[in-house]
Structure formats: structure tokens, C-alpha cells
Amino acid sequence: MAQCPDCGALLDIDKDDVEEGETLSCPECAVELEVVNRNPLELDVIEEEEEDNGEDEDDH
């Protein structure tokens, strides 16, 4: 059992069924998660990388 770090939903995941680095999707909020530790089972949100257009927003 693990908890989604984004929405807090309890996820029925058996640590023996996943590997570190594996990606999963939260069924409640659909955020992409990565298994960062198996014992204890720990998940982290995979941040989407924003496209860099070469400009800083502060420069406008």
C-alpha cells in the first residue's frame, strides 16, 4: 500500500510487484509517479519538463 504524493489517494501497490525506477499512474488524479524506494514503498511525482524557448520570463 502506498499513498499518492499529489492527491493523497491510497494506492493498492505491492512492493514485490514493482521495481525502483518504474513509472505508474495514479488512478485518482492521473499524475505520473515513479517508484523511488521499495522498502518502504515510496513514490514521487514525475514533473513534466517545460519547454525552454531560450527566454527568461523575468526579462520581459
N, C-alpha and C positions, 0 to 999 in steps of 0.2 A: 504494500500500500504506500502510495506517495501522494504528495499534495502539489497541485499546480502552483508555481510561484507567481503566476499572473492573476488568476481569478480565485485561487484557494480551493478549487474543487478537489475532492479526494479521488484519486485515480487508482483503479484496481490493477496494479502492475506488480508482478512477482519479480524480485531482483534476480532470480535464477533464469528468467526468460529474456533479460536484456543484457547488453554489453556496454561498457563505458564508451562514449562517443556516439552511441546510437541515437537517432532522432525519432521523436514521437510527436503526435499531435494531440492536444488536449481536446477531448470530446465536448467539453462545455464551452470553451471560448475560442477554440480552433487555433490557438497560438502554437508555434513550433517549439518543441522542447528538446534539449539534449541531456542524455544521461551523463552526469559528471562524476558520479560516485555510485557504487553498487552496495556498499555496506558502511553506513546506512544508505539506502536508496535516496539519491539526491538529483533533482532535475533543475535545469537552468533554462531561461527563455533565450532562444536564438534571436538575436537582434538582426533585423534586416538592415543591410548596409545601404545608406543613402548614396545616390549617385553624386559624385563630385564634379561640378561643372567648372571648377577652377576659380570660382569667385567666392569670397567670403561674404556672408550676409551683412556683417558689420561694416563693410566698406561702402555700402550704398547710402 
